[in-house]
Amino acid sequence: MSASIKVPFIDLKQRYEEEKEELLACVERVVSQGHFVLTQEVNEFEEQAAKYVGIKHIIGLNSGTDALMMALWANGIGKGDEVITTPVSFVATTGSIVHVGATPVYVDVRDDQNIDPAKIEAAITSRTKAIMPVHWIGRIADMDALMSIAKRHNLLVIEDAAQTMGAYYNGKHGGSVGHAAAFSAHPLKNLNALGDGGFMGTNDDDVARKVRLYRTHGLESRDSCVLYGVNSRLDSLNAEVLKFRLQRLKSVVDRRRHNVALYTKLIKQGPIMIPAEKPQEHNSYVMFITQADNRDKLKDYLAEHGIESLVYYGTALHLHKAAAKLGYKKGDFPVAERQCDRVLALPHHQHLNEEQIAYVAEKVNKFYGG
Ligand SMILES: Cc1ncc(COP(=O)(O)O)c(C=O)c1O
């Protein structure tokens, strides 16, 4: 492949080309009816997504962040409570805990960037109410270990399943094992809306009932408000798009898994590490994140050769300015911090072709002298 050819990090325009006809049909169906809020499309998406995930209730919301907050709130977590979570995530994981008035308590991660269950018990106090694992890049955290710790200490497990659609652990879909789960349908996720969107899942009827009320101002009918909520409804157009894309999700995940398998075969590991998929995992690979020596130089070298890559993310959550009040310092979570200096996400999407993957792998190997 010529060096003048670019390998983009992601290509949402290609996705549009692939789905143009069906997406425009979704727009036509919804817009022609003239109803846009909490319509049948939303109910149908919720039913179909619940069946896919293997959970009793899915409630459509307008983001994964709202889904996290509502999962915490509806499970009674608030002021004075502590929630154990990971320093490796998008900031919304910590933000949701802070927004309900609770305190995030971090525990370091394993080599695969998911929370380390072996370190959780030391962080439990009399105020701990829940564990919030993140299934980073669509690799499910060690749910067997987490559920047994939760059971021993009478804690809830609220799964940050924002990146999880299409990922399984021991044959169970991510988000179906804990007490509640928050999913994102942000454009960069595998099951993505045309803009922001999200949904919360639970098997608990009462939690589902509360979130259904909360997402629409606490109104049980037009003229009866039973609690003060917010406006966080998944809109009908996005529900229709998500229904269509749910049918395609397996194909998206299969293509992404194929790409990661090819990258893993072609890249010579050593100075660069690709966390291996464990037998109990079926990862959805929202991102393809490597851990690389000389990461910044590799990134520049790849850019010189037309390859886009991304540091995802370079700051552990406890070291953001917003976290200053939590009282952590550099050195508190050495595994996460070391990863932040090494992580590099390589181009990865379902439209990447084998020639592009071989080209990226060749350049990575060349950088390390292979
Ligand atoms: C791990 C994680 N948690 C939470 C979120 C928040 O989701 P949203 O962007 O839909 O609010 C995201 C999405 O970016 C995420 O990746």
The ligand as an SDF file (V2000), in Angstrom:
LIG
                    3D

 16 16  0  0  0  0  0  0  0  0999 V2000
  -17.2570    3.9400   29.6690 C   0  0  0  0  0  0  0  0  0  0  0  0
  -18.2190    5.0540   29.3810 C   0  0  0  0  0  0  0  0  0  0  0  0
  -19.0630    5.4600   30.3450 N   0  0  0  0  0  0  0  0  0  0  0  0
  -19.9840    6.4080   30.1190 C   0  0  0  0  0  0  0  0  0  0  0  0
  -20.1000    7.0140   28.8910 C   0  0  0  0  0  0  0  0  0  0  0  0
  -21.1160    8.0980   28.6970 C   0  0  0  0  0  0  0  0  0  0  0  0
  -22.0180    7.8060   27.6650 O   0  0  0  0  0  0  0  0  0  0  0  0
  -22.7130    9.0010   26.8510 P   0  0  0  0  0  0  0  0  0  0  0  0
  -21.6660    9.6420   26.0060 O   0  0  0  0  0  0  0  0  0  0  0  0
  -23.7770    8.3150   26.0370 O   0  0  0  0  0  0  0  0  0  0  0  0
  -23.2990    9.9250   27.8450 O   0  0  0  0  0  0  0  0  0  0  0  0
  -19.2530    6.6190   27.8440 C   0  0  0  0  0  0  0  0  0  0  0  0
  -19.3840    7.1940   26.4960 C   0  0  0  0  0  0  0  0  0  0  0  0
  -18.7450    7.9320   25.9500 O   0  0  0  0  0  0  0  0  0  0  0  0
  -18.2790    5.6210   28.0960 C   0  0  0  0  0  0  0  0  0  0  0  0
  -17.4420    5.2250   27.1510 O   0  0  0  0  0  0  0  0  0  0  0  0
  1  2  1  0
  2  3  1  0
  2 15  2  0
  3  4  2  0
  4  5  1  0
  5  6  1  0
  5 12  2  0
  6  7  1  0
  7  8  1  0
  8  9  2  0
  8 10  1  0
  8 11  1  0
 12 13  1  0
 12 15  1  0
 13 14  2  0
 15 16  1  0
M  END
$$$$
